[in-house]
Amino acid sequence: MLRLVALIFTVFAAFPAAAAVEIQTVTSKGGFNGWLVENHSIPFVSLEIRFKGGASLDLPGKNGATNLMVGLLEEGAGDMDARAFARATESLAASFGFDQSDDAVSVSARFLTENRDQAVALLRAALIHPRFDPDAVERVRTQVLSNIKSDLKSPRDIAGRAFETLVFGDHPYGQPESGTLESVAALTRDDLIAAHQAALAKDRVAISAVGDIDADQLAALMDDLLAGLPEKGVPLAGPATLNFPGGVKVVPFDTPQSVAIFGQKGIDRADPDFFAAFVLDNILGGGSFESRLMQEVREKRGLTYGIYSFLADKDQAKLWMGSVASANDRIAQAIQVIRNEWVRLAENGVTQQELDDAKTFLTGSYPLRFDSNSAIANIMVAMQMSDMPIDYIATRNDMVNAVTLEDVNRVAKRLLDPEHLSFVVVGQPEGLAATD
């Protein structure tokens, strides 16, 4: 049986192309709304649940509470301690995953149709009746503290934290998701109970399911699984005020290679120019080896192994970000090339060939994301969290193809902001003057 389960978890029968994915909306008697894609060819279901809020809900002085709480959800629930819960999960050949980010708590479940009721009951216990046993709390706390200590030695993690502090300041986004050594060490069981009640609530949940389950069964599942949650969580964090001063902030660190994270203000997904910006980012640094930054920084000058940019669509902040790593004696040149490309793209735009190549890449690669029921469930729940229309999968490539050269070049002038493009560099950069 375990061999069959492993096969199902890793190889899913060919799913229809993205445009052919048929999503149903399902409303339960208890008022939960879920999205469903039925596929009865394999007796297996992927379930994804998201709760808005995540680590941004941590109270002042309690940084890391949500992260630690989420890490404990499968460490004992109801009348089962951690070992009993693990044995029960294994006996059902089920798989549960719990994670968190600044904006969400994520719950994933995979189970066979024949074990659906038992798997849901086990997951319900984890979500509604976590035990937070003292031995489990200390074991997971030790793991979290170990990870934090490791991050304190990682140039990339140090750069990420410094960038968040610079850009977000006192907003919850400016605090470390996992907490600090001091804040995590001080968290109590009561803090974890409070974090659980704050984050896992009915008023902020999104649900998707893919596989061997129909609408009536999903409706019943949602009520059975989630009815015991609190009606409302604590208020969500408000919009972040972004600080992009321009220039360079240097964080000294003893390493032969400097890491730079850079960024400026981004664009809201609801903005009419979003898809033009999305295509523009692909040309700038979000695509393949053909992107401007990859060509100029790596291919022509050999300054890095890899460089990329992306639009960061956080719930309370929209950013345009990127990252590069280079030897200490070359990072200054890499940063100058990035700045030059920011200016060149803002002033001169892109070519028709670049636009055509970006469209081909973006539309051709999109269907490849729909290669498993878990991938489809993840895409659907992300769509719900971002308030995207249910037909987005079918229309997304059309919206990419509708972007014109005029659109891209107009948006480049509107959005690209070389003056406020800000860099945080961790390392021992040579010939790079800090401006902070």
C-alpha positions as a printed NumPy array, in Angstrom:
array([[  0.   ,   0.   ,   0.   ],
       [  2.81 ,   2.425,   0.887],
       [  4.354,   1.904,  -2.541],
       [  1.021,   2.843,  -4.14 ],
       [  0.769,   5.926,  -1.953],
       [  4.298,   7.013,  -2.864],
       [  3.427,   6.646,  -6.526],
       [  0.289,   8.732,  -6.135],
       [  2.134,  11.433,  -4.18 ],
       [  4.838,  11.815,  -6.836],
       [  3.196,  10.967, -10.153],
       [ -0.268,  12.183, -11.09 ],
       [ -2.112,  11.096, -14.201],
       [ -1.929,  13.662, -16.973],
       [ -4.181,  16.548, -16.046],
       [ -5.887,  18.668, -18.688],
       [ -4.143,  21.772, -19.965],
       [ -4.431,  24.84 , -17.761],
       [ -7.175,  26.404, -19.859],
       [ -9.265,  23.229, -19.504],
       [ -9.193,  23.09 , -15.694],
       [-12.837,  23.299, -14.624],
       [-13.245,  24.891, -11.208],
       [-16.474,  24.581,  -9.249],
       [-17.414,  26.827,  -6.357],
       [-18.77 ,  24.959,  -3.352],
       [-20.612,  26.531,  -0.415],
       [-21.226,  24.456,   2.683],
       [-24.169,  24.644,   5.062],
       [-21.821,  26.246,   7.562],
       [-20.972,  29.053,   5.144],
       [-17.509,  27.933,   4.025],
       [-16.596,  28.558,   0.397],
       [-14.284,  26.219,  -1.437],
       [-12.987,  25.711,  -4.965],
       [-13.017,  22.227,  -6.423],
       [-11.565,  20.428,  -9.414],
       [-12.873,  16.884,  -9.695],
       [-10.699,  14.093, -11.064],
       [-11.847,  10.61 , -10.234],
       [ -9.166,   8.719, -12.175],
       [ -7.126,   8.162,  -9.   ],
       [ -8.601,   7.53 ,  -5.5  ],
       [ -6.713,  10.421,  -3.977],
       [ -7.444,  13.98 ,  -2.795],
       [ -5.261,  17.064,  -2.36 ],
       [ -6.628,  19.663,   0.036],
       [ -5.193,  23.14 ,   0.582],
       [ -6.278,  25.57 ,   3.302],
       [ -4.977,  29.092,   3.881],
       [ -5.655,  31.516,   6.722],
       [ -4.902,  35.184,   6.036],
       [ -2.626,  36.869,   8.524],
       [  0.365,  34.672,   9.25 ],
       [  3.372,  36.005,  11.128],
       [  2.182,  39.605,  10.659],
       [ -0.344,  38.874,  13.422],
       [  2.367,  38.378,  16.065],
       [  1.864,  40.737,  18.994],
       [  4.609,  43.217,  19.928],
       [  7.306,  41.377,  21.842],
       [  5.892,  38.003,  20.75 ],
       [  7.684,  37.674,  17.417],
       [  7.826,  34.062,  16.29 ],
       [  4.682,  33.001,  18.152],
       [  2.77 ,  32.114,  14.97 ],
       [  5.76 ,  30.253,  13.546],
       [  6.256,  28.209,  16.714],
       [  2.52 ,  27.544,  17.003],
       [  2.326,  26.275,  13.418],
       [  5.332,  24.025,  14.014],
       [  3.422,  22.368,  16.847],
       [  0.161,  21.601,  15.046],
       [  1.222,  18.036,  14.223],
       [  3.037,  17.512,  17.532],
       [  0.02 ,  16.142,  19.332],
       [ -3.706,  16.867,  19.142],
       [ -6.824,  15.87 ,  21.065],
       [ -6.059,  12.725,  23.065],
       [ -2.915,  11.93 ,  21.018],
       [  0.585,  13.003,  21.92 ],
       [  3.16 ,  13.652,  19.18 ],
       [  4.081,   9.988,  18.717],
       [  0.471,   8.83 ,  18.66 ],
       [ -0.427,  11.521,  16.109],
       [  2.481,  10.492,  13.885],
       [  1.507,   6.813,  14.102],
       [ -2.116,   7.616,  13.246],
       [ -1.048,   9.682,  10.233],
       [  1.239,   6.926,   8.984],
       [ -1.4  ,   4.233,   9.469],
       [ -3.749,   6.178,   7.175],
       [ -1.025,   6.748,   4.56 ],
       [ -1.961,  10.432,   4.857],
       [  0.288,  13.455,   4.607],
       [ -0.16 ,  16.765,   6.411],
       [  1.895,  19.917,   6.024],
       [  1.786,  23.114,   8.064],
       [  3.634,  26.311,   7.207],
       [  3.432,  30.077,   7.624],
       [  4.583,  33.264,   5.982],
       [  4.122,  36.95 ,   6.716],
       [  0.632,  36.816,   5.211],
       [ -0.749,  33.327,   5.774],
       [ -0.847,  30.077,   7.663],
       [ -0.842,  27.213,   5.157],
       [ -2.293,  23.744,   5.681],
       [ -1.854,  20.938,   3.143],
       [ -3.402,  17.491,   3.27 ],
       [ -3.091,  14.462,   0.99 ],
       [ -5.125,  11.332,   1.577],
       [ -6.647,   8.307,  -0.134],
       [-10.374,   8.33 ,  -0.792],
       [-10.922,   5.254,   1.354],
       [ -9.339,   7.007,   4.345],
       [-10.897,  10.423,   3.817],
       [-13.109,  10.5  ,   6.922],
       [-10.347,   9.322,   9.252],
       [ -7.799,  11.705,   7.711],
       [-10.181,  14.651,   8.075],
       [-10.857,  13.75 ,  11.71 ],
       [ -7.116,  13.656,  12.386],
       [ -6.561,  16.998,  10.665],
       [ -9.514,  18.504,  12.545],
       [ -7.869,  17.552,  15.831],
       [ -4.624,  19.228,  14.761],
       [ -6.358,  22.456,  13.71 ],
       [ -8.88 ,  22.794,  16.517],
       [ -7.404,  20.877,  19.479],
       [ -3.588,  21.139,  19.348],
       [ -2.073,  20.067,  22.65 ],
       [  1.037,  22.241,  22.938],
       [  2.508,  19.689,  25.336],
       [  5.525,  21.049,  27.265],
       [  7.959,  18.47 ,  25.866],
       [  6.78 ,  19.125,  22.306],
       [  6.986,  22.897,  22.808],
       [ 10.577,  22.657,  24.018],
       [ 11.571,  20.256,  21.227],
       [ 10.178,  22.465,  18.479],
       [ 11.446,  25.617,  20.207],
       [ 14.951,  24.115,  20.124],
       [ 14.598,  23.447,  16.401],
       [ 13.417,  27.002,  15.749],
       [ 16.265,  28.495,  17.78 ],
       [ 18.745,  26.336,  15.877],
       [ 17.345,  27.618,  12.574],
       [ 17.553,  31.231,  13.767],
       [ 21.198,  30.734,  14.785],
       [ 21.917,  29.248,  11.368],
       [ 20.231,  32.226,   9.649],
       [ 22.441,  34.602,  11.634],
       [ 25.432,  33.062,   9.847],
       [ 23.914,  33.166,   6.352],
       [ 24.749,  36.259,   4.264],
       [ 21.563,  35.842,   2.238],
       [ 19.365,  35.62 ,   5.335],
       [ 21.151,  38.556,   6.945],
       [ 20.585,  40.589,   3.766],
       [ 16.91 ,  39.659,   3.729],
       [ 16.419,  40.737,   7.322],
       [ 18.296,  44.006,   6.806],
       [ 16.291,  44.756,   3.681],
       [ 12.995,  44.154,   5.507],
       [ 14.08 ,  46.385,   8.381],
       [ 15.072,  49.155,   5.96 ],
       [ 11.908,  48.994,   3.851],
       [  9.216,  48.167,   6.419],
       [ 10.509,  49.768,   9.609],
       [  8.115,  49.192,  12.528],
       [  5.449,  47.448,  10.441],
       [  5.041,  43.723,  11.262],
       [  6.709,  42.923,   7.922],
       [  9.848,  44.493,   9.374],
       [ 10.005,  41.824,  12.101],
       [ 11.514,  38.355,  11.548],
       [  8.872,  35.739,  10.762],
       [ 10.556,  33.147,  12.96 ],
       [ 11.232,  35.618,  15.754],
       [ 14.526,  36.37 ,  17.455],
       [ 16.552,  34.231,  19.838],
       [ 15.242,  36.348,  22.706],
       [ 11.571,  36.479,  21.667],
       [ 11.295,  32.749,  20.891],
       [ 13.025,  31.778,  24.118],
       [ 10.491,  33.85 ,  26.064],
       [  7.311,  32.485,  24.426],
       [  4.937,  30.659,  26.781],
       [  2.227,  28.091,  26.17 ],
       [ -0.338,  30.852,  26.69 ],
       [  1.333,  32.823,  23.887],
       [  0.928,  29.839,  21.576],
       [ -2.736,  29.411,  22.479],
       [ -3.294,  33.114,  21.781],
       [ -1.488,  32.85 ,  18.432],
       [ -3.63 ,  29.847,  17.508],
       [ -6.865,  31.672,  18.3  ],
       [ -5.671,  34.785,  16.438],
       [ -4.557,  33.101,  13.221],
       [ -6.87 ,  30.128,  12.614],
       [-10.356,  31.606,  12.304],
       [-13.377,  31.167,  10.065],
       [-13.417,  34.726,   8.768],
       [-10.077,  34.451,   6.937],
       [ -9.981,  30.97 ,   5.431],
       [ -9.618,  29.876,   1.786],
       [-10.061,  26.243,   0.73 ],
       [ -9.341,  24.277,  -2.429],
       [ -9.564,  20.58 ,  -3.263],
       [ -8.513,  18.522,  -6.272],
       [ -9.085,  14.862,  -6.931],
       [-11.524,  12.113,  -6.09 ],
       [-14.184,  14.144,  -4.298],
       [-17.424,  15.78 ,  -5.447],
       [-19.11 ,  19.024,  -4.428],
       [-21.406,  17.518,  -1.78 ],
       [-18.524,  15.624,  -0.217],
       [-16.328,  18.744,  -0.133],
       [-19.14 ,  20.779,   1.446],
       [-19.527,  18.201,   4.211],
       [-15.742,  17.974,   4.627],
       [-15.386,  21.744,   5.104],
       [-18.044,  21.818,   7.822],
       [-16.646,  18.759,   9.576],
       [-13.104,  20.093,   9.453],
       [-13.5  ,  23.77 ,  10.275],
       [-16.763,  24.322,  12.177],
       [-14.975,  24.322,  15.534],
       [-12.705,  27.254,  14.715],
       [-13.198,  30.726,  16.252],
       [-15.576,  32.934,  14.283],
       [-13.103,  35.81 ,  13.956],
       [ -9.359,  36.25 ,  14.315],
       [ -7.531,  39.36 ,  15.448],
       [ -7.433,  42.318,  13.02 ],
       [ -5.017,  42.006,  10.109],
       [ -1.998,  44.271,   9.859],
       [ -2.656,  47.47 ,   7.94 ],
       [ -0.804,  48.706,   4.846],
       [  2.946,  49.138,   5.191],
       [  4.598,  52.49 ,   4.576],
       [  7.538,  51.674,   2.311],
       [ 10.963,  53.266,   2.705],
       [ 13.123,  53.117,  -0.409],
       [ 15.784,  55.783,   0.159],
       [ 17.891,  54.792,  -2.822],
       [ 21.611,  54.137,  -2.505],
       [ 23.374,  51.32 ,  -0.702],
       [ 23.285,  49.994,   2.865],
       [ 26.282,  47.785,   3.715],
       [ 26.167,  45.181,   6.477],
       [ 29.756,  44.03 ,   7.162],
       [ 30.162,  40.258,   7.251],
       [ 33.235,  38.092,   6.88 ],
       [ 32.618,  36.235,   3.618],
       [ 34.432,  36.072,   0.253],
       [ 31.229,  36.795,  -1.666],
       [ 28.82 ,  39.641,  -1.049],
       [ 25.057,  39.191,  -1.32 ],
       [ 22.887,  42.08 ,  -2.482],
       [ 19.121,  42.421,  -2.284],
       [ 17.637,  45.356,  -4.133],
       [ 14.204,  46.786,  -4.703],
       [ 11.764,  49.619,  -5.205],
       [  7.992,  50.071,  -4.983],
       [  5.975,  47.582,  -7.022],
       [  2.453,  47.389,  -8.402],
       [ -0.843,  46.038,  -7.128],
       [ -2.248,  43.005,  -8.909],
       [ -5.531,  44.888,  -9.34 ],
       [ -3.791,  47.693, -11.246],
       [ -4.742,  47.737, -14.968],
       [ -1.021,  47.871, -15.774],
       [ -0.151,  44.766, -13.767],
       [  0.262,  42.4  , -16.708],
       [  2.394,  44.902, -18.582],
       [  4.599,  45.141, -15.469],
       [  4.633,  41.341, -15.193],
       [  5.885,  40.994, -18.762],
       [  8.35 ,  43.832, -18.213],
       [  9.81 ,  42.089, -15.168],
       [ 10.311,  38.938, -17.214],
       [ 12.369,  40.946, -19.687],
       [ 14.289,  42.73 , -16.926],
       [ 15.243,  39.793, -14.735],
       [ 12.373,  37.437, -14.056],
       [ 12.786,  35.066, -16.98 ],
       [ 15.411,  32.783, -18.392],
       [ 19.024,  33.402, -19.416],
       [ 17.652,  35.882, -21.946],
       [ 16.663,  38.47 , -19.336],
       [ 18.463,  41.82 , -19.425],
       [ 20.066,  41.403, -16.004],
       [ 21.251,  37.877, -16.698],
       [ 22.749,  38.907, -20.012],
       [ 24.455,  42.057, -18.747],
       [ 25.63 ,  40.893, -15.325],
       [ 26.428,  37.24 , -15.946],
       [ 26.812,  36.483, -19.629],
       [ 28.67 ,  39.598, -20.785],
       [ 30.709,  40.359, -17.652],
       [ 30.839,  37.151, -15.62 ],
       [ 30.033,  38.989, -12.397],
       [ 27.68 ,  36.392, -10.95 ],
       [ 26.362,  32.896, -11.345],
       [ 22.763,  34.054, -11.163],
       [ 20.642,  37.159, -10.828],
       [ 16.894,  37.621, -10.837],
       [ 14.083,  40.081, -10.232],
       [ 10.431,  39.593,  -9.3  ],
       [  7.232,  41.4  ,  -8.363],
       [  6.541,  40.776,  -4.677],
       [  2.783,  40.873,  -4.1  ],
       [  2.458,  40.936,  -0.315],
       [ -0.981,  41.612,   1.14 ],
       [  0.038,  44.934,   2.671],
       [  2.941,  45.947,   0.408],
       [  3.812,  45.738,  -3.287],
       [  7.5  ,  45.612,  -4.146],
       [  9.741,  45.075,  -7.158],
       [ 12.762,  43.149,  -5.908],
       [ 15.843,  41.297,  -7.003],
       [ 18.974,  39.589,  -5.745],
       [ 22.553,  38.983,  -6.849],
       [ 25.722,  37.562,  -5.311],
       [ 29.244,  38.38 ,  -6.46 ],
       [ 32.823,  38.369,  -5.228],
       [ 33.659,  41.199,  -2.857],
       [ 35.848,  42.854,  -5.458],
       [ 33.147,  42.662,  -8.148],
       [ 29.877,  43.403,  -6.357],
       [ 30.267,  47.163,  -6.881],
       [ 30.449,  46.629, -10.641],
       [ 27.44 ,  44.307, -10.559],
       [ 25.394,  46.946,  -8.716],
       [ 26.399,  49.611, -11.2  ],
       [ 25.312,  47.394, -14.117],
       [ 21.94 ,  46.779, -12.414],
       [ 21.449,  50.514, -11.937],
       [ 22.375,  51.151, -15.556],
       [ 19.807,  48.617, -16.764],
       [ 17.135,  50.173, -14.538],
       [ 17.821,  53.548, -16.156],
       [ 18.139,  52.176, -19.697],
       [ 14.865,  50.284, -19.451],
       [ 13.016,  53.266, -17.942],
       [ 14.286,  55.642, -20.62 ],
       [ 14.391,  53.46 , -23.732],
       [ 11.967,  50.607, -23.068],
       [ 12.181,  47.193, -24.678],
       [ 12.222,  45.909, -28.226],
       [  9.455,  44.069, -30.038],
       [ 11.645,  40.954, -30.112],
       [ 12.127,  41.063, -26.347],
       [  8.382,  41.44 , -25.868],
       [  7.598,  38.549, -28.221],
       [ 10.16 ,  36.292, -26.541],
       [  8.788,  37.131, -23.077],
       [  5.23 ,  36.339, -24.141],
       [  6.314,  33.03 , -25.654],
       [  8.133,  32.077, -22.459],
       [  5.352,  33.135, -20.087],
       [  2.491,  31.54 , -22.011],
       [  4.43 ,  28.376, -22.865],
       [  5.62 ,  27.685, -19.337],
       [  2.284,  28.362, -17.633],
       [  0.577,  25.029, -18.446],
       [  3.572,  23.163, -16.996],
       [  2.525,  24.31 , -13.531],
       [ -0.6  ,  22.137, -13.66 ],
       [  1.187,  18.798, -13.518],
       [ -0.299,  17.386, -10.3  ],
       [ -3.399,  17.683,  -8.191],
       [ -1.398,  19.237,  -5.353],
       [ -0.01 ,  21.889,  -7.724],
       [ -3.497,  22.735,  -8.962],
       [ -4.862,  22.922,  -5.425],
       [ -2.038,  25.297,  -4.49 ],
       [ -2.717,  27.521,  -7.492],
       [ -6.434,  27.667,  -6.742],
       [ -6.031,  28.577,  -3.091],
       [ -3.48 ,  31.259,  -4.026],
       [ -6.019,  32.675,  -6.458],
       [ -8.592,  32.907,  -3.688],
       [ -6.134,  34.56 ,  -1.316],
       [ -5.382,  37.194,  -3.965],
       [ -9.077,  37.742,  -4.814],
       [ -8.511,  36.611,  -8.393],
       [-11.482,  35.669, -10.594],
       [-12.327,  32.001, -10.937],
       [-11.67 ,  32.076, -14.677],
       [ -8.134,  33.428, -14.228],
       [ -6.488,  30.147, -15.263],
       [ -8.357,  30.171, -18.565],
       [ -7.749,  33.868, -19.284],
       [ -4.25 ,  34.438, -17.907],
       [ -2.38 ,  33.727, -21.139],
       [ -4.823,  35.907, -23.065],
       [ -3.99 ,  38.782, -20.74 ],
       [ -0.276,  38.219, -21.267],
       [ -0.722,  38.135, -25.044],
       [ -2.805,  41.332, -24.954],
       [  0.166,  43.348, -23.651],
       [  1.525,  45.61 , -26.392],
       [  4.927,  47.189, -26.894],
       [  3.351,  50.554, -26.121],
       [  1.955,  49.161, -22.851],
       [  5.31 ,  47.776, -21.69 ],
       [  7.288,  50.893, -22.513],
       [  4.696,  53.189, -20.951],
       [  4.751,  51.113, -17.761],
       [  8.555,  51.086, -17.754],
       [  8.524,  54.881, -17.647],
       [  5.751,  54.902, -15.057],
       [  7.119,  52.333, -12.614],
       [ 10.883,  51.96 , -12.887],
       [ 12.399,  54.339, -10.359],
       [ 16.224,  54.345, -10.494],
       [ 16.446,  57.189,  -7.972],
       [ 14.774,  55.104,  -5.263],
       [ 16.213,  51.714,  -6.243],
       [ 17.709,  50.591,  -2.92 ],
       [ 20.434,  48.002,  -2.235],
       [ 21.349,  46.119,   0.915],
       [ 24.74 ,  44.413,   0.642],
       [ 26.094,  41.874,   3.121],
       [ 29.779,  41.038,   2.913],
       [ 33.049,  42.899,   2.564],
       [ 32.43 ,  44.789,  -0.678],
       [ 35.382,  46.611,  -2.176],
       [ 35.005,  50.004,  -3.827],
       [ 31.384,  50.331,  -2.773],
       [ 30.458,  53.388,  -0.768],
       [ 27.546,  53.02 ,   1.634],
       [ 25.028,  55.841,   1.453],
       [ 22.894,  55.023,   4.48 ]])
